[in-house]
Amino acid sequence: MKKEIIKYAAVFFTLILVFFAYSVLVCLLPTETIKKNIKKDAHSMFEVGDYPFAIINKKQYQMDNFTDALILSINYTIDNNKPISSAMYAKHAAYPYPIMTEFLQHQVDMGTTDFFNYPRYWHGNSFLLRPILLFANFSFIRWLLYAVSSILLLVLGIKLHQTLGMQKMLAFMFGLLCVNVFVAQFSMQFFTVIALSVIASILMCKHFKNRKKILMISFIIGCLTAYFDLLTAPLLTCGLPLIVYLSAEKEDAFKKKLLTLFQFAVLWGIGYGFTWASKWALGTLFTDINVFKDAFDNILYRTSSGDFSRLDAIVNNFNLLPIVSINLILTALLPLVVLFFNKKALKTNLLLLIVAGFPYLWFFVVAQHSCWHWWFTYRIQAISIIAIFFIFINFINWDKVTQAYKRGKTLFRG
């Protein structure tokens, strides 16, 4: 036990050192070249606004140009003569306008001495973007994000087919489609949490039999999520790989899988929480801001219900799901469940049901944020959708379905 704690502590402090070093080092990159590439897209982003829609004018398809413009503004503001303070403060332009894309446009056209400090996040997505901005503008970067995420999804589909079979691979991909994952592929704000979720799920397909390794993966993914994500749909990086593990591992006893589920979720939470807290410590150390106070004030605000009830947080997010499409799939599977019921799946399905409840616990706890940003936090429910699909699939004895099909085929021919 002691050795395990030391190992996790060593991994954690190594990651924090890497996060800090990387954030500072990329702030040393030539600012002028990066500014030129940011300028190329500032006006076009302002023309379409902070929250344009992709394909359909519904909240489920809303883009987040506001935060993408904020990410570009952070990169535009960085002073490579002050890399540590630039990395820790994460300043972006501030004006009396309510539109972030207008902030960015004004910053590149007029310059500004008015800034807003944003030190409570690591802003790893901003620093990930910075080296690419040396060579490309944001329009090209969006295409690159789409290409990389599409390749990751393709690899995931192949690995899921090999590990879980065709039915579950299709169910997993349909679950992602239900939360419009393709919209997230075009946004730096959303990209990192989708990419991390997919990578973690791919790794789970490969290492699901190695319990120590999958627990370390959950811890590291939690740390990476806190570094890169701005509280979009972080729970995806925990829930999706956990579903893969529970479905792939068929040899472990129920109690052992339940323990692994608990440890997986706790280690992810420790990695996520401690990595976030480490930024508050470093921010407080290297700036003149009490980042702990700023963070705690925002935690209290985000976990309050605000002008909404906690039930509103759940209902608002749930209402963005394509309920009709989901019900059609479940209705099609239901007769197979009734006719070819597989009672051996009860224990595994109980574990999946627990995981399916994760998003609604999140909405209940982080109520204000989930109500205010429901148009992207609803994507966490991919966990619930996929888990429910898997439960139905598990309750079907597919060997009996195949036998019945063969008998019917023979009778038809005869």
C-alpha positions as CSV (number, residue, x, y, z in Angstrom):
1,M,0.0,0.0,0.0
2,K,2.8,2.4,1.0
3,K,4.6,1.7,-2.3
4,E,1.5,2.3,-4.3
5,I,1.0,5.7,-2.6
6,I,4.6,6.7,-3.3
7,K,4.2,5.6,-6.9
8,Y,1.1,7.7,-7.4
9,A,2.7,10.7,-5.6
10,A,5.7,10.4,-7.9
11,V,3.6,10.3,-11.0
12,F,1.5,13.3,-9.7
13,F,4.5,15.5,-9.0
14,T,6.1,14.6,-12.3
15,L,3.0,15.6,-14.1
16,I,2.7,18.9,-12.3
17,L,6.4,19.6,-13.1
18,V,5.7,18.8,-16.8
19,F,2.5,20.9,-16.8
20,F,4.3,23.9,-15.3
21,A,7.4,23.6,-17.4
22,Y,5.4,23.2,-20.7
23,S,3.1,26.1,-19.9
24,V,6.1,28.3,-19.2
25,L,8.2,27.1,-22.1
26,V,5.5,27.7,-24.8
27,C,5.2,31.3,-23.5
28,L,8.8,31.8,-24.7
29,L,7.7,31.2,-28.3
30,P,8.0,34.2,-30.7
31,T,4.9,36.4,-30.0
32,E,4.8,38.4,-33.2
33,T,4.4,35.4,-35.5
34,I,1.6,34.0,-33.3
35,K,-0.1,37.4,-33.2
36,K,-0.1,37.6,-37.0
37,N,-1.9,34.2,-37.3
38,I,-4.4,35.2,-34.6
39,K,-5.2,38.4,-36.5
40,K,-6.2,36.4,-39.6
41,D,-9.2,35.0,-37.9
42,A,-10.2,37.7,-35.4
43,H,-12.6,39.5,-37.8
44,S,-14.2,36.4,-39.2
45,M,-14.9,35.1,-35.7
46,F,-16.5,38.4,-34.7
47,E,-18.7,38.3,-37.9
48,V,-20.3,35.0,-36.9
49,G,-20.4,35.9,-33.2
50,D,-19.7,34.2,-29.9
51,Y,-22.3,31.4,-30.2
52,P,-22.9,30.4,-33.8
53,F,-24.8,27.2,-34.6
54,A,-23.4,24.2,-36.5
55,I,-25.9,22.9,-39.1
56,I,-29.1,23.4,-37.1
57,N,-30.3,26.4,-35.0
58,K,-30.7,24.5,-31.8
59,K,-28.8,24.7,-28.5
60,Q,-27.4,21.2,-29.0
61,Y,-25.5,22.4,-32.1
62,Q,-24.2,25.6,-30.6
63,M,-20.5,26.4,-31.0
64,D,-18.4,28.2,-28.3
65,N,-16.6,30.9,-30.2
66,F,-16.7,32.9,-26.9
67,T,-14.1,30.6,-25.2
68,D,-12.2,29.9,-28.4
69,A,-11.7,33.7,-28.8
70,L,-10.7,33.9,-25.1
71,I,-8.1,31.2,-25.7
72,L,-6.8,33.2,-28.7
73,S,-6.7,36.3,-26.6
74,I,-4.7,34.6,-23.9
75,N,-2.1,33.6,-26.6
76,Y,-2.2,37.1,-28.0
77,T,-1.6,38.7,-24.6
78,I,1.3,36.4,-23.5
79,D,4.6,38.3,-23.0
80,N,7.5,36.0,-23.9
81,N,9.8,38.2,-21.8
82,K,7.7,37.2,-18.7
83,P,6.9,33.5,-19.4
84,I,6.1,32.5,-15.8
85,S,3.7,35.3,-15.0
86,S,2.1,34.9,-18.5
87,A,1.5,31.2,-17.8
88,M,0.2,31.8,-14.3
89,Y,-2.0,34.9,-14.8
90,A,-3.5,33.7,-18.2
91,K,-4.6,37.2,-19.0
92,H,-7.0,38.0,-21.7
93,A,-8.5,41.3,-23.1
94,A,-11.3,42.9,-21.1
95,Y,-13.6,45.5,-22.4
96,P,-17.1,46.8,-21.5
97,Y,-18.6,44.8,-24.4
98,P,-20.5,41.6,-23.7
99,I,-19.0,39.8,-26.7
100,M,-15.7,38.0,-26.4
101,T,-15.1,37.9,-30.2
102,E,-15.4,41.7,-30.1
103,F,-12.8,41.8,-27.3
104,L,-10.5,39.8,-29.5
105,Q,-11.1,42.0,-32.6
106,H,-10.5,45.2,-30.6
107,Q,-7.3,43.7,-29.1
108,V,-5.8,42.9,-32.5
109,D,-6.9,46.1,-34.1
110,M,-6.4,48.7,-31.4
111,G,-4.3,47.0,-28.6
112,T,-5.4,47.2,-25.0
113,T,-4.1,47.8,-21.5
114,D,-7.3,46.4,-19.9
115,F,-7.0,42.7,-19.0
116,F,-8.8,40.1,-17.0
117,N,-6.8,37.6,-15.0
118,Y,-7.9,34.0,-15.2
119,P,-5.5,32.1,-12.9
120,R,-7.6,29.4,-11.4
121,Y,-7.4,27.1,-14.5
122,W,-4.2,25.6,-15.9
123,H,-5.4,26.6,-19.5
124,G,-3.6,23.7,-21.0
125,N,-5.8,24.0,-24.1
126,S,-4.4,27.5,-24.7
127,F,-0.9,26.3,-24.3
128,L,-1.5,23.2,-26.5
129,L,-2.7,25.6,-29.2
130,R,0.3,28.0,-28.9
131,P,3.0,26.1,-30.8
132,I,0.5,25.3,-33.7
133,L,-0.2,29.1,-34.0
134,L,3.4,29.6,-35.0
135,F,2.6,27.8,-38.3
136,A,-1.2,28.1,-38.8
137,N,-4.2,30.3,-38.3
138,F,-7.2,29.2,-36.3
139,S,-9.3,28.2,-39.3
140,F,-6.6,25.6,-40.3
141,I,-6.3,24.5,-36.6
142,R,-10.1,23.8,-36.5
143,W,-9.7,21.5,-39.5
144,L,-6.7,19.9,-37.8
145,L,-8.8,19.3,-34.6
146,Y,-11.5,17.7,-36.7
147,A,-9.0,15.5,-38.5
148,V,-7.2,14.4,-35.3
149,S,-10.5,13.7,-33.5
150,S,-11.9,11.8,-36.5
151,I,-8.8,9.6,-36.6
152,L,-9.1,8.9,-32.8
153,L,-12.8,8.0,-33.2
154,L,-12.0,5.7,-36.1
155,V,-9.3,3.9,-34.0
156,L,-11.7,3.7,-31.1
157,G,-14.3,2.1,-33.3
158,I,-11.9,-0.5,-34.5
159,K,-10.7,-1.3,-30.9
160,L,-14.2,-1.4,-29.6
161,H,-15.2,-3.8,-32.3
162,Q,-12.3,-6.1,-31.5
163,T,-12.8,-5.9,-27.7
164,L,-16.6,-5.7,-27.3
165,G,-18.1,-6.7,-30.6
166,M,-20.1,-5.1,-33.3
167,Q,-23.3,-4.3,-31.3
168,K,-21.5,-2.5,-28.5
169,M,-19.2,-0.6,-30.9
170,L,-22.3,0.7,-32.8
171,A,-24.0,1.5,-29.5
172,F,-21.0,3.4,-28.2
173,M,-20.7,5.5,-31.4
174,F,-24.4,6.2,-31.5
175,G,-24.2,7.4,-27.9
176,L,-21.5,9.9,-28.9
177,L,-23.7,10.9,-31.9
178,C,-26.6,11.6,-29.6
179,V,-24.6,14.4,-27.9
180,N,-23.4,15.8,-31.2
181,V,-19.7,15.0,-30.8
182,F,-19.0,16.3,-34.3
183,V,-19.8,19.9,-33.0
184,A,-17.1,19.5,-30.3
185,Q,-14.6,18.4,-32.9
186,F,-14.4,22.0,-34.3
187,S,-13.8,23.8,-31.1
188,M,-10.6,24.1,-29.1
189,Q,-12.8,24.6,-26.0
190,F,-14.4,21.2,-26.5
191,F,-11.7,19.2,-28.3
192,T,-9.4,18.2,-25.5
193,V,-12.0,16.5,-23.3
194,I,-13.4,14.6,-26.3
195,A,-9.8,13.6,-27.3
196,L,-8.9,12.5,-23.7
197,S,-12.1,10.5,-23.4
198,V,-11.4,8.6,-26.6
199,I,-7.8,8.0,-25.9
200,A,-8.6,6.7,-22.4
201,S,-11.3,4.4,-23.9
202,I,-8.8,3.1,-26.5
203,L,-6.2,2.4,-23.7
204,M,-8.9,0.6,-21.7
205,C,-9.6,-1.7,-24.7
206,K,-5.9,-2.7,-24.6
207,H,-5.3,-2.9,-20.8
208,F,-8.6,-3.9,-19.3
209,K,-7.1,-7.1,-17.8
210,N,-4.3,-5.2,-16.0
211,R,-6.1,-3.8,-13.0
212,K,-3.1,-1.8,-11.7
213,K,-2.5,-0.3,-15.1
214,I,-6.1,0.8,-15.6
215,L,-6.2,2.4,-12.2
216,M,-3.1,4.4,-13.1
217,I,-4.6,5.4,-16.4
218,S,-7.7,6.7,-14.6
219,F,-5.5,8.8,-12.3
220,I,-3.4,10.2,-15.1
221,I,-6.4,11.0,-17.2
222,G,-7.9,12.8,-14.3
223,C,-4.8,14.9,-14.0
224,L,-4.7,15.6,-17.8
225,T,-8.4,16.6,-17.8
226,A,-7.8,19.2,-15.1
227,Y,-4.8,20.6,-17.0
228,F,-6.6,20.9,-20.4
229,D,-10.3,21.3,-19.7
230,L,-12.2,24.4,-18.7
231,L,-15.0,22.6,-17.0
232,T,-16.9,21.6,-20.2
233,A,-17.7,17.9,-19.8
234,P,-14.8,16.6,-17.7
235,L,-16.7,13.5,-16.4
236,L,-16.6,12.0,-19.9
237,T,-12.9,11.1,-19.3
238,C,-13.9,9.1,-16.3
239,G,-17.2,7.5,-17.4
240,L,-16.5,6.4,-21.0
241,P,-13.4,4.3,-20.2
242,L,-15.1,2.9,-17.1
243,I,-17.9,1.6,-19.3
244,V,-15.4,0.0,-21.6
245,Y,-13.6,-1.7,-18.6
246,L,-16.9,-3.0,-17.1
247,S,-18.0,-4.4,-20.5
248,A,-14.6,-5.9,-21.5
249,E,-13.6,-7.6,-18.2
250,K,-15.7,-10.8,-18.0
251,E,-13.6,-12.9,-15.6
252,D,-13.5,-10.7,-12.5
253,A,-16.1,-11.4,-9.8
254,F,-18.8,-8.9,-9.1
255,K,-17.3,-7.6,-5.9
256,K,-13.9,-7.1,-7.5
257,K,-15.4,-5.2,-10.4
258,L,-17.4,-3.1,-8.0
259,L,-14.2,-2.3,-6.1
260,T,-12.4,-1.4,-9.3
261,L,-15.3,0.8,-10.3
262,F,-15.0,2.7,-7.0
263,Q,-11.2,2.9,-7.1
264,F,-11.3,4.0,-10.8
265,A,-13.7,6.9,-10.0
266,V,-11.9,7.9,-6.8
267,L,-8.5,8.0,-8.4
268,W,-9.8,10.0,-11.4
269,G,-11.3,12.4,-8.9
270,I,-8.1,12.7,-6.9
271,G,-6.0,13.3,-10.0
272,Y,-8.5,15.9,-11.3
273,G,-9.0,17.7,-7.9
274,F,-5.3,17.7,-6.8
275,T,-4.1,18.9,-10.3
276,W,-6.6,21.7,-10.2
277,A,-5.6,22.6,-6.6
278,S,-1.9,22.6,-7.6
279,K,-2.6,25.4,-10.1
280,W,-4.2,27.5,-7.3
281,A,-1.0,26.9,-5.2
282,L,1.3,27.8,-8.1
283,G,-0.9,30.8,-9.1
284,T,-0.8,32.1,-5.6
285,L,2.9,31.7,-5.4
286,F,3.8,33.3,-8.7
287,T,1.2,36.1,-8.8
288,D,-0.2,38.7,-6.5
289,I,-3.6,37.0,-6.4
290,N,-5.0,34.7,-3.8
291,V,-6.0,32.1,-6.3
292,F,-7.3,29.8,-3.6
293,K,-9.9,32.4,-2.5
294,D,-10.8,33.0,-6.2
295,A,-11.2,29.3,-6.8
296,F,-13.2,28.6,-3.6
297,D,-15.5,31.5,-4.3
298,N,-16.2,30.1,-7.8
299,I,-16.7,26.6,-6.5
300,L,-19.3,27.8,-4.0
301,Y,-21.0,29.7,-6.8
302,R,-20.9,26.9,-9.4
303,T,-22.1,24.3,-6.9
304,S,-25.0,26.5,-5.7
305,S,-28.4,26.3,-7.5
306,G,-28.4,30.0,-8.2
307,D,-31.8,31.1,-9.6
308,F,-32.5,27.5,-10.5
309,S,-33.3,24.3,-8.6
310,R,-31.0,21.3,-8.7
311,L,-33.8,19.4,-10.4
312,D,-33.7,22.2,-13.1
313,A,-30.1,21.4,-13.7
314,I,-30.9,17.8,-14.4
315,V,-34.1,18.4,-16.4
316,N,-32.5,21.2,-18.6
317,N,-29.6,18.9,-19.6
318,F,-31.8,15.9,-20.1
319,N,-34.1,17.8,-22.4
320,L,-31.3,18.4,-24.9
321,L,-31.0,14.7,-25.6
322,P,-32.6,13.2,-28.8
323,I,-35.1,11.2,-26.7
324,V,-37.2,10.0,-29.7
325,S,-34.1,8.5,-31.4
326,I,-32.9,6.9,-28.2
327,N,-36.3,5.4,-27.5
328,L,-36.6,4.0,-31.0
329,I,-33.3,2.1,-30.5
330,L,-34.4,0.8,-27.1
331,T,-37.9,-0.1,-28.4
332,A,-36.2,-2.2,-31.2
333,L,-34.1,-4.0,-28.6
334,L,-36.8,-4.6,-26.1
335,P,-38.5,-7.6,-27.9
336,L,-35.1,-9.3,-28.1
337,V,-34.7,-8.7,-24.3
338,V,-38.1,-10.3,-23.6
339,L,-37.6,-13.2,-26.0
340,F,-34.0,-14.0,-25.3
341,F,-33.4,-12.7,-21.8
342,N,-29.9,-13.2,-20.4
343,K,-30.1,-13.3,-16.6
344,K,-26.4,-13.8,-16.3
345,A,-26.0,-10.1,-17.2
346,L,-27.7,-8.8,-14.0
347,K,-24.6,-8.1,-12.0
348,T,-22.6,-6.4,-14.8
349,N,-25.7,-4.3,-15.7
350,L,-26.0,-3.2,-12.1
351,L,-22.5,-1.8,-12.3
352,L,-23.3,-0.1,-15.6
353,L,-26.4,1.4,-14.0
354,I,-24.3,2.9,-11.3
355,V,-22.1,4.5,-14.0
356,A,-25.2,5.7,-15.9
357,G,-26.1,7.8,-12.8
358,F,-22.8,9.7,-12.7
359,P,-23.9,12.6,-15.0
360,Y,-27.0,13.3,-13.0
361,L,-25.0,13.3,-9.7
362,W,-22.7,15.8,-11.4
363,F,-25.6,18.0,-12.5
364,F,-27.1,17.9,-9.0
365,V,-23.8,18.9,-7.3
366,V,-22.5,21.4,-9.9
367,A,-26.0,22.8,-10.4
368,Q,-25.4,26.5,-11.3
369,H,-22.8,25.6,-13.9
370,S,-24.9,22.8,-15.3
371,C,-27.9,25.2,-15.6
372,W,-26.0,28.1,-17.1
373,H,-23.9,26.0,-19.5
374,W,-26.4,23.3,-20.2
375,W,-25.9,23.5,-23.9
376,F,-22.5,21.9,-23.6
377,T,-22.6,20.2,-20.2
378,Y,-25.4,17.9,-21.5
379,R,-22.7,16.0,-23.4
380,I,-21.7,14.3,-20.2
381,Q,-24.9,12.2,-20.7
382,A,-23.1,10.2,-23.4
383,I,-22.1,8.1,-20.4
384,S,-25.7,7.4,-19.5
385,I,-26.9,6.8,-23.0
386,I,-24.0,4.3,-23.8
387,A,-24.4,2.6,-20.4
388,I,-28.2,2.1,-21.0
389,F,-27.6,0.8,-24.5
390,F,-25.1,-1.7,-23.1
391,I,-27.5,-2.8,-20.4
392,F,-30.1,-3.7,-23.1
393,I,-27.5,-5.4,-25.2
394,N,-26.2,-7.4,-22.3
395,F,-29.7,-8.6,-21.4
396,I,-30.0,-10.3,-24.8
397,N,-28.6,-13.8,-25.2
398,W,-27.1,-13.3,-28.7
399,D,-26.3,-17.0,-29.1
400,K,-30.0,-17.8,-28.9
401,V,-30.8,-14.9,-31.3
402,T,-28.4,-16.5,-33.8
403,Q,-29.9,-19.9,-33.3
404,A,-33.4,-18.6,-33.8
405,Y,-32.3,-16.7,-36.9
406,K,-30.8,-19.9,-38.4
407,R,-33.9,-21.9,-37.6
408,G,-36.1,-19.2,-39.2
409,K,-33.9,-19.1,-42.2
410,T,-34.1,-22.9,-42.6
411,L,-37.9,-22.9,-42.2
412,F,-38.2,-20.1,-44.8
413,R,-36.1,-22.0,-47.3
414,G,-38.0,-25.3,-46.6
